[in-house]
């Protein structure tokens, strides 16, 4: 059984705050790490696909880093906005098949 | 289609009833996945198809769960003799390739199953 841990479980920030959360995964047999954003009443939406140790990806105010040797990825949101409120899921893939998901970090941004 | 379509959106079943959940992936997507999501938890893997071949069904919780994708497009997840512990959101996802290093999954909106 693969263990994918996300922390914190939930986070409440004020509009304009920057924030970050963590995804921990097994450091062996790494293949890919995905980040998804899941807004209430919508489908999970892919944010980043990360494959190489040291990868940094950015999309607008959101960025992510990857350390495969120590088994963690960080997701950063700069200047949080209320529309960033969602659950952020990471998913670890050990081969070209299924992904194992963490339980997510639920972010609430207060105006 | 433009996205992954799942139906029904909501299903209430009496305990012991059989249910069938449908997933229409994006046209041409090779890989199709079913996940089960309990309240407050992340999606848990159920099964994976590559075209019509079911390559991994290790996550199906019991022999009451059965999935098929006979023509490599639409997939059906069937649950026989539903139990209360089957209550969850069932998510379907598809991907254009066999290789998850290039693409993330495209998810459907899910089917929320409630067994009463």
HADDOCK unambig.tbl for C-alpha pairs under 7 A between the chains (distance, minus, plus):
assign (segid A and resid 32 and name CA) (segid B and resid 100 and name CA) 6.86 0.50 0.50
assign (segid A and resid 32 and name CA) (segid B and resid 101 and name CA) 5.60 0.50 0.50
assign (segid A and resid 34 and name CA) (segid B and resid 104 and name CA) 6.51 0.50 0.50
assign (segid A and resid 42 and name CA) (segid B and resid 109 and name CA) 5.98 0.50 0.50
assign (segid A and resid 43 and name CA) (segid B and resid 107 and name CA) 5.77 0.50 0.50
assign (segid A and resid 43 and name CA) (segid B and resid 108 and name CA) 5.73 0.50 0.50
assign (segid A and resid 43 and name CA) (segid B and resid 109 and name CA) 4.64 0.50 0.50
assign (segid A and resid 44 and name CA) (segid B and resid 107 and name CA) 5.96 0.50 0.50
assign (segid A and resid 45 and name CA) (segid B and resid 106 and name CA) 6.90 0.50 0.50
assign (segid A and resid 46 and name CA) (segid B and resid 104 and name CA) 5.71 0.50 0.50
assign (segid A and resid 46 and name CA) (segid B and resid 105 and name CA) 6.70 0.50 0.50
assign (segid A and resid 49 and name CA) (segid B and resid 101 and name CA) 6.78 0.50 0.50
assign (segid A and resid 49 and name CA) (segid B and resid 102 and name CA) 6.91 0.50 0.50
assign (segid A and resid 49 and name CA) (segid B and resid 103 and name CA) 6.62 0.50 0.50
assign (segid A and resid 49 and name CA) (segid B and resid 104 and name CA) 6.22 0.50 0.50
assign (segid A and resid 51 and name CA) (segid B and resid 101 and name CA) 6.25 0.50 0.50
assign (segid A and resid 96 and name CA) (segid B and resid 98 and name CA) 6.52 0.50 0.50
assign (segid A and resid 96 and name CA) (segid B and resid 99 and name CA) 5.26 0.50 0.50
assign (segid A and resid 96 and name CA) (segid B and resid 100 and name CA) 5.86 0.50 0.50
assign (segid A and resid 98 and name CA) (segid B and resid 48 and name CA) 6.92 0.50 0.50
assign (segid A and resid 100 and name CA) (segid B and resid 45 and name CA) 6.94 0.50 0.50
assign (segid A and resid 101 and name CA) (segid B and resid 42 and name CA) 5.79 0.50 0.50
assign (segid A and resid 101 and name CA) (segid B and resid 43 and name CA) 6.02 0.50 0.50
assign (segid A and resid 101 and name CA) (segid B and resid 44 and name CA) 6.93 0.50 0.50
assign (segid A and resid 102 and name CA) (segid B and resid 42 and name CA) 5.43 0.50 0.50
assign (segid A and resid 103 and name CA) (segid B and resid 41 and name CA) 4.67 0.50 0.50
assign (segid A and resid 103 and name CA) (segid B and resid 42 and name CA) 3.81 0.50 0.50
assign (segid A and resid 104 and name CA) (segid B and resid 42 and name CA) 6.16 0.50 0.50
